[in-house]
Amino acid sequence: MKLSKLLWGAGILCAVAAVPGFAQTTFHEKVTQTVTVNAEPAKVWALVSDFEGAARWDTTIEKSMGIDEDKEQLTRLVVYKEGVGKEVDVLDERSDSDMTLRYHVRSSPWPASRFNVVLRVSRGPTPGTSVVEWRGSFDTPGIAVDPDGPPPIEGMPARGPMIYGFDVETYDTSRANSHDQTVVRDKRTVKIVSDLYRAGLDSLKWVIER
């Protein structure tokens, strides 16, 4: 998978987070992706249950490794390909009986807080198949827009002063409580996370079935 678009999105979102007065309002978001794999659940779980070894099946990841070994909770560092960025995940629960991983994202390239993730393997619709579900929930900062201006293009803000390709004025939430601006959802983090989960599950299917 080419991650150029994700790299662009991550850069823009990091620029957003650096703008003074930004992130005064947040929205709770949810992302779910699933894939059906032609393999027994036990075989799939044997691969995805290795929390530190995500790079073995997710081709968007350059490397993954355990860190903070002195802490009680297992923690991993995930380095994405093409310079997209690094993510630190903390394992909350691994259940072999339910074939479920629960973890939270401690840090990532995109502005998201209270980021909790569930990765689950279950029996598929036919014998010898599995369904893998990847589900994330997180809070993201809202964006401030001028209600009297033209509607922004889907996924892009209305044009204002540009810095590194980012519309600073549109995202100036210091004016969000005034009469000329209102705070709305920014769906770009949702799109990035959704695309990462989709690409990861597709690569898992390829690795298992090849």
Secondary structure, 3 states (H helix, E strand, C coil): CCCHHHHHHHHHHHHHHHCCCCCCCEEEEEEEEEEEECCCHHHHHHHHCCHHHHHHCCCCEEEEEEECCCCCCCEEEEEEHHHCCEEEEEEEEEECCCCEEEEEEEECCCCCEEEEEEEEEEECCCCCCEEEEEEEEEEEECEEECCCCCCCCCCCCCCCCEECCEECCCCCHHHCCCCCCEEECCCHHHHHHHHHHHHHHHHHHHHHHC
